Amino acid sequence: MLTTLPPKPTADPRHVKVLIVDDSAVVRQLLSRELSRHPGIMVVGTAADPYIARDKIIQLAPDVLTLDIEMPRMDGITFLRKLMASHPIPVVVVSSLTGEGTRTAIEAMSAGAVDVVCKPGSAYSIENLSPVLAEKVRAAARARVAIRLAAGDPARPAVPKAPARAEASMAVTTDKVIALGASTGGVQALTEVLTALPATAPGIVLVQHMPARFTASFAERLNTICAVEVREAVDGDSVIPGRVLIAPGGRHMRLRRSGARYYVEVVDGPEVHHQKPSVEVLFDSVAKYAGANAVGAILTGMGADGAQGLLNMRRAGARTIAQDEATSTVFGMPMEAIKCGGAEKVLPLEDVARHLIQLAQ
């Protein structure tokens, strides 16, 4: 005997169907609970990142998305642009980065968001946010959104596809990146700088001109005397607060970004400025993928490696420092950075650590 299954419940057509996109399971749960308490709103699903959201948009046909900015694999601004260019849906951005008047809030609105809400510092304060968010969700459901194609953009498929590579720098991220470069005299200079940093310092990537096998020992020694964790970089290592990644001798290191996550790529390649690892290679990648979220410093060393890279960082919005002549063992690399305009500040070595932290804030 066949049993007829009851039909699946369907959304009330008078309800605004909401899909919540946030990488935090706690935030997804709390937003779902709180929004569902408001009349006329039905949370039809949640997604932990834009790729899951892409599939659920087709499956669930939500009326409105709430969207976080900092997420793995693809950040919210990038996803928003792709969504508006191919499958426009009203979006309310909910992020700790979108306080009133912030650059990220403006960027989100420019990318197509109907409205933005600043996420509270504690996820458990979302209950206080829910009346405002519910009102914005209802308003968003009435908004008219249209396909937004940048000039010259080709037509895109019905939903955003995964990017072939990491996107360029976000305007603002919670985590900042500090990039350091040094050569002759750099062992002592870096030791002084890194031992002066707190355990909560932003993630640090650095190049010290050293042959293979020496950088691992240098990292191990620093790790025993610094409050921050210091290690020789391995391809794919995450750049996170409290961690220093040193480029391995004989290999180049580049910064990369996937979503809001920074990581390093350790690769072979030709020497740059007769060096491998090269400060120039690192700084150019920091300029591209961290932009204004970075602080760079070029310390004592012979030659010009990193000078143009520091200038590229500064042009991308990063804050930049060069060690002064009086405290440099060799005033080659800092001098070249100063001459080309790459250094915003010229400081004695003893002031570098303090300014790195100040500028990162």
C-alpha positions as CSV (number, residue, x, y, z in Angstrom):
1,M,0.0,0.0,0.0
2,L,1.4,3.4,-1.0
3,T,1.3,6.2,1.5
4,T,0.8,9.7,0.2
5,L,3.3,12.1,1.7
6,P,2.0,15.4,2.9
7,P,3.0,18.3,0.7
8,K,6.1,20.3,1.7
9,P,5.3,23.6,3.4
10,T,5.5,26.6,1.0
11,A,6.3,30.2,1.8
12,D,3.4,32.5,2.3
13,P,3.5,34.7,-0.7
14,R,2.9,37.7,1.6
15,H,6.2,36.9,3.4
16,V,9.5,38.3,2.4
17,K,11.8,35.3,1.8
18,V,15.3,35.9,3.2
19,L,18.5,34.1,2.6
20,I,21.2,34.8,5.2
21,V,24.9,34.6,4.0
22,D,27.5,34.7,6.7
23,D,30.5,32.6,7.5
24,S,29.7,32.4,11.2
25,A,27.4,29.6,12.2
26,V,26.4,31.5,15.4
27,V,25.5,34.6,13.4
28,R,23.5,32.6,10.9
29,Q,21.6,30.9,13.7
30,L,20.9,34.2,15.6
31,L,19.9,36.2,12.5
32,S,17.6,33.4,11.4
33,R,15.9,33.2,14.8
34,E,15.6,37.0,15.3
35,L,14.4,37.8,11.8
36,S,11.8,35.0,11.9
37,R,10.2,36.6,14.9
38,H,9.2,39.6,12.8
39,P,5.8,39.5,11.0
40,G,6.0,39.2,7.3
41,I,9.6,37.8,7.1
42,M,10.5,34.2,6.5
43,V,14.1,32.9,6.5
44,V,14.2,30.3,3.8
45,G,17.8,29.3,4.2
46,T,21.4,30.2,5.1
47,A,24.8,29.9,3.4
48,A,28.3,29.9,4.9
49,D,29.9,31.5,1.8
50,P,29.0,32.9,-1.6
51,Y,29.5,29.6,-3.4
52,I,26.8,27.9,-1.3
53,A,24.7,31.1,-1.6
54,R,25.0,30.9,-5.4
55,D,23.3,27.4,-5.4
56,K,20.7,28.4,-2.8
57,I,19.6,31.4,-4.8
58,I,18.5,29.1,-7.6
59,Q,17.0,26.6,-5.3
60,L,15.1,28.9,-2.9
61,A,14.5,32.0,-5.0
62,P,14.8,34.4,-2.0
63,D,13.4,37.9,-2.2
64,V,16.3,39.5,-0.2
65,L,19.8,38.5,0.8
66,T,21.6,39.6,4.0
67,L,25.3,39.5,3.2
68,D,28.5,39.6,5.3
69,I,31.6,41.1,3.8
70,E,34.5,39.1,5.3
71,M,34.0,35.5,4.2
72,P,36.3,32.7,3.0
73,R,36.8,32.0,-0.7
74,M,35.1,35.2,-1.9
75,D,34.5,38.4,-0.1
76,G,31.1,39.9,0.0
77,I,31.8,43.0,-2.1
78,T,33.2,40.8,-4.9
79,F,30.1,38.5,-4.7
80,L,27.8,41.5,-4.6
81,R,29.3,42.8,-7.8
82,K,29.0,39.4,-9.6
83,L,25.5,39.0,-8.3
84,M,24.3,42.4,-9.6
85,A,25.9,41.8,-12.9
86,S,24.1,38.5,-13.5
87,H,21.3,37.7,-11.1
88,P,20.3,40.9,-9.3
89,I,18.5,40.5,-5.9
90,P,18.0,43.1,-3.2
91,V,20.8,42.8,-0.8
92,V,21.3,44.2,2.8
93,V,24.9,44.1,3.8
94,V,25.4,43.1,7.5
95,S,29.0,43.5,8.5
96,S,31.2,44.9,11.2
97,L,33.0,46.9,8.5
98,T,30.0,48.9,7.4
99,G,29.7,51.5,10.1
100,E,27.9,54.7,9.0
101,G,30.1,56.7,6.5
102,T,32.9,54.1,6.3
103,R,34.6,53.5,3.0
104,T,33.3,49.9,2.9
105,A,29.7,51.0,3.4
106,I,30.0,53.3,0.5
107,E,31.7,50.6,-1.6
108,A,28.9,48.1,-0.8
109,M,26.2,50.6,-1.8
110,S,28.1,51.4,-5.0
111,A,28.3,47.7,-5.8
112,G,24.5,47.4,-5.6
113,A,23.5,46.9,-2.0
114,V,20.1,48.4,-1.1
115,D,21.2,49.2,2.4
116,V,23.9,48.4,5.0
117,V,23.8,47.5,8.7
118,C,26.7,47.5,11.0
119,K,27.0,44.2,12.8
120,P,27.5,44.6,16.6
121,G,30.8,43.7,18.2
122,S,29.2,40.6,19.9
123,A,27.1,38.2,17.9
124,Y,24.9,37.9,20.9
125,S,23.9,41.6,20.6
126,I,22.1,40.8,17.3
127,E,18.8,40.7,19.2
128,N,19.1,44.5,19.6
129,L,19.8,44.9,15.9
130,S,16.9,42.8,14.6
131,P,14.1,45.5,14.6
132,V,16.3,47.8,12.4
133,L,17.4,44.9,10.2
134,A,13.8,43.6,9.8
135,E,12.7,47.1,8.7
136,K,15.6,47.3,6.2
137,V,14.8,43.8,4.8
138,R,11.2,44.8,4.2
139,A,12.2,47.9,2.5
140,A,14.8,46.0,0.4
141,A,12.1,43.6,-0.8
142,R,10.3,46.6,-2.3
143,A,13.4,47.9,-4.0
144,R,14.0,47.6,-7.7
145,V,17.4,46.3,-8.6
146,A,18.7,46.0,-12.1
147,I,21.7,44.3,-13.8
148,R,24.8,46.3,-13.3
149,L,27.5,45.7,-15.9
150,A,30.7,47.7,-15.8
151,A,31.6,49.3,-19.1
152,G,33.0,46.6,-21.4
153,D,32.0,43.7,-19.2
154,P,30.9,40.6,-21.1
155,A,27.5,39.1,-20.3
156,R,27.8,36.7,-17.4
157,P,25.9,33.4,-16.7
158,A,22.7,33.4,-14.5
159,V,24.6,33.1,-11.2
160,P,28.2,34.1,-10.2
161,K,30.9,31.6,-11.0
162,A,34.0,31.0,-9.0
163,P,36.9,33.4,-9.9
164,A,39.9,31.9,-11.7
165,R,42.2,33.6,-9.2
166,A,42.1,35.6,-6.0
167,E,40.6,39.1,-6.3
168,A,42.6,42.3,-5.8
169,S,42.5,44.2,-2.6
170,M,39.4,45.0,-0.6
171,A,39.0,48.7,0.5
172,V,39.0,47.7,4.1
173,T,39.5,44.5,6.0
174,T,39.6,43.7,9.7
175,D,43.0,42.1,9.5
176,K,45.9,44.3,8.3
177,V,49.2,43.2,6.8
178,I,52.7,44.4,7.7
179,A,55.4,43.8,5.0
180,L,59.1,44.2,5.9
181,G,62.2,44.0,3.8
182,A,65.9,44.0,4.8
183,S,69.4,42.9,3.7
184,T,72.8,43.7,5.1
185,G,72.4,44.3,8.8
186,G,68.8,43.1,8.6
187,V,69.2,40.2,11.1
188,Q,69.9,42.7,13.9
189,A,67.4,45.2,12.7
190,L,64.6,42.7,12.3
191,T,65.4,41.2,15.7
192,E,65.0,44.6,17.3
193,V,61.7,45.3,15.5
194,L,60.1,42.0,15.9
195,T,61.0,41.6,19.6
196,A,59.3,44.9,20.3
197,L,56.0,43.8,18.8
198,P,53.0,42.5,20.9
199,A,51.5,39.1,20.4
200,T,48.5,40.8,18.9
201,A,50.4,42.5,16.1
202,P,48.9,42.3,12.6
203,G,50.1,39.4,10.4
204,I,53.6,40.1,9.1
205,V,55.4,38.9,5.9
206,L,59.0,39.7,5.4
207,V,62.0,39.1,3.2
208,Q,65.6,39.0,4.6
209,H,68.2,38.4,2.0
210,M,69.6,35.0,3.1
211,P,70.6,31.8,1.3
212,A,68.5,28.6,1.6
213,R,68.6,26.8,5.0
214,F,69.6,30.0,6.9
215,T,66.1,31.4,7.0
216,A,64.7,28.4,8.9
217,S,67.3,28.8,11.6
218,F,66.7,32.5,11.7
219,A,62.9,32.0,12.1
220,E,63.5,29.4,14.9
221,R,65.7,31.7,16.8
222,L,63.3,34.7,16.5
223,N,60.4,32.4,17.6
224,T,62.1,31.8,20.9
225,I,62.5,35.5,21.8
226,C,59.5,37.2,20.2
227,A,55.9,37.5,21.6
228,V,54.7,36.9,18.0
229,E,54.9,33.5,16.3
230,V,57.8,33.4,13.8
231,R,58.1,30.7,11.1
232,E,59.7,30.1,7.8
233,A,56.9,30.4,5.3
234,V,55.4,27.4,3.5
235,D,53.3,27.8,0.4
236,G,49.7,28.4,1.4
237,D,50.4,29.6,5.0
238,S,47.8,32.0,6.3
239,V,48.7,35.6,7.2
240,I,47.0,36.1,10.6
241,P,47.5,38.4,13.6
242,G,50.3,37.4,15.8
243,R,52.2,35.5,13.1
244,V,55.4,36.4,11.1
245,L,56.2,34.6,7.9
246,I,59.8,34.7,6.6
247,A,60.4,34.0,2.9
248,P,62.6,30.9,2.6
249,G,66.1,31.4,1.2
250,G,66.2,30.7,-2.5
251,R,62.5,31.2,-3.1
252,H,60.3,34.2,-3.7
253,M,57.2,34.9,-1.5
254,R,54.1,36.7,-2.6
255,L,51.0,37.7,-0.7
256,R,47.7,36.5,-2.1
257,R,44.1,36.8,-1.0
258,S,41.0,34.5,-1.2
259,G,37.9,36.2,0.0
260,A,39.0,38.0,3.1
261,R,41.8,35.6,3.9
262,Y,45.4,36.5,3.2
263,Y,47.9,33.8,2.5
264,V,51.4,33.5,1.0
265,E,52.6,31.8,-2.2
266,V,56.1,30.5,-2.1
267,V,57.5,30.0,-5.6
268,D,60.6,29.7,-7.7
269,G,61.6,32.2,-10.3
270,P,64.4,34.3,-11.6
271,E,66.3,36.6,-9.3
272,V,65.0,40.2,-9.0
273,H,67.6,42.8,-8.2
274,H,70.0,39.9,-8.0
275,Q,68.0,38.5,-5.1
276,K,65.9,35.4,-4.4
277,P,63.9,36.0,-2.2
278,S,63.3,39.5,-3.4
279,V,61.7,42.3,-1.4
280,E,60.4,43.8,-4.6
281,V,58.4,40.7,-5.4
282,L,56.8,40.6,-2.0
283,F,56.0,44.4,-1.9
284,D,54.5,44.3,-5.4
285,S,52.1,41.5,-4.3
286,V,51.2,43.4,-1.1
287,A,50.4,46.5,-3.1
288,K,48.1,44.4,-5.3
289,Y,46.3,42.3,-2.8
290,A,46.4,44.3,0.4
291,G,46.5,47.8,-0.8
292,A,45.5,50.3,1.9
293,N,45.2,47.5,4.4
294,A,49.0,47.2,4.5
295,V,51.9,48.9,6.2
296,G,55.4,48.5,4.7
297,A,58.9,49.1,6.0
298,I,62.2,48.8,4.2
299,L,65.2,48.4,6.5
300,T,69.0,48.4,6.3
301,G,70.5,46.8,3.2
302,M,72.7,47.1,0.1
303,G,71.2,47.9,-3.3
304,A,67.7,48.9,-4.4
305,D,65.6,45.8,-3.9
306,G,62.2,46.8,-2.6
307,A,62.4,50.5,-3.3
308,Q,60.0,50.5,-6.3
309,G,57.8,48.0,-4.5
310,L,57.5,50.3,-1.5
311,L,56.5,53.1,-3.8
312,N,53.9,50.8,-5.4
313,M,52.5,50.0,-2.0
314,R,52.3,53.7,-1.1
315,R,50.5,54.4,-4.4
316,A,48.0,51.6,-3.5
317,G,47.2,53.4,-0.3
318,A,49.6,51.6,2.1
319,R,51.5,53.5,4.8
320,T,55.2,53.2,4.3
321,I,58.4,53.6,6.4
322,A,62.2,53.6,5.6
323,Q,64.9,53.2,8.2
324,D,67.0,56.3,8.6
325,E,70.7,56.6,7.6
326,A,72.0,57.0,11.2
327,T,70.7,53.6,12.4
328,S,71.2,51.6,9.1
329,T,74.1,49.3,8.8
330,V,74.0,50.0,5.0
331,F,71.9,52.9,3.8
332,G,71.3,51.5,0.3
333,M,67.8,50.1,0.2
334,P,66.2,52.7,2.5
335,M,68.0,55.5,0.6
336,E,66.6,54.3,-2.8
337,A,63.1,54.0,-1.3
338,I,63.3,57.6,-0.1
339,K,64.7,58.9,-3.4
340,C,61.9,57.4,-5.4
341,G,59.2,58.6,-3.1
342,G,58.3,55.3,-1.6
343,A,58.8,56.2,2.0
344,E,56.1,58.2,3.7
345,K,58.2,58.3,7.0
346,V,61.9,58.0,7.7
347,L,62.5,56.7,11.2
348,P,65.3,55.5,13.4
349,L,65.2,51.8,14.0
350,E,64.1,52.1,17.6
351,D,60.9,53.9,16.5
352,V,59.9,51.5,13.7
353,A,58.0,48.8,15.7
354,R,55.8,51.4,17.4
355,H,55.0,53.2,14.2
356,L,54.2,49.9,12.4
357,I,51.5,49.2,15.0
358,Q,50.2,52.8,15.0
359,L,49.9,52.9,11.2
360,A,48.2,49.6,11.0
361,Q,45.5,50.8,13.4
